[in-house]
Amino acid sequence: MMNEWGCFMNKKDNQRARLTRMLLKQAYMKLLKEKKANKVTVRDICERAEVNRSTFYLHYAEPNDLLIEIEDEAIALVKEALSLIGAIHRPSPSVSEYLLTFVQYIRKNEELFRTLLIENNDPHFRWKLQDVALEMTESNFQVALDHDYKRIIYQFIISGSLEVLTEWIKRDFALSEHSICEILYRLSEGALRSVTAAQAP
């Protein structure tokens, strides 16, 4: 009986902890729309989330811990969305299918990407996105180039693509998802084609 009661209490504590962390993250994201991350204080977060400072320190040591957790959760969801493509589009997903999935994820999570990429211009989130895109590209697509040379070209394409997507968000998604994918595909294809041609014997 005691074990059952203890298990019940642990579940309630876990639910309360998850709810508190969610409230703190929501408050933090709202604050990022108003000020830069390095200007957000524990007091700001607690006032916005309507919790006391001791509650904050039960979960985080400083505001930056919130930002890191938000970034990592977003990146994990991006990876999950991209990993599902292989199961949906068999036997081999195309570049266009990966691009469309990524673009649709950005559109669906507009507030997150607008806040981190534009309003707060978070370089760490951008770097993490680039790493995910590079990992996905190297794992799924083969180009006849030296490994180190190919990695540099991929970084160039991915960095440029993120700039295009950032501008797309800034312009409130003026182009359709398929149109922006077409632009990204053609830019990437053109860059790879010119490089492989230059490397041909």
Phi, psi and omega in degrees: 000318180295322179296318179296319179294318179297321178295319179298316181293323178297320179296319179295318179296318179296319178296318179295319179296317179297318180296316180298315180297322179296316179297318180294319179292320177297317179296318181296317180297322178294322179292328179293341176283344184253333183208163179291155184304320183286356178258351181278127182253166176299321179298316178303312183295315182295319179295318181290322181275349182061048174230163180270166185296323180298325177294318177302312185288349171291335187246328185221151178273329182201164181303326182297334176297326176296314181299316180298317180295318178298315179300311184295322177294319179296317180296319179299321179290324176298314179300318180297316180298318181289325181292333180288341183298320180299327180282331183274316184254085179264154359275340185220109180297146179273166176302318182299322181292321176294315180300314182296319179298316180295316180295319179295324178295319178298314181297320181292328182248046185307313186298318180299309184290323178296319181292313186279324184272331187245297186296324179250351176045058185279106183294328181295321178294319178299317179296320180294321177297318179298320179296318178298314181296320179294316179300315180295318181295313181293330182282333191245345185232138181247130177231138184283071178221156173304143187305309182295319179296317181298319181298320179296316179296317177300317179298320178299313181295316183294316179299315178295321180295321178294326176295318178298316181293323177298317178295323177299317178294316180303324182270019176055042174056047182299328177264153178290164178301318181292325180292317180292326176295321179297319178297312181298319181295314182293320177297316180293314181298318180297318180295315180294320181296317181293323181289314180296325178294319180292331181273348182295142181292000000 
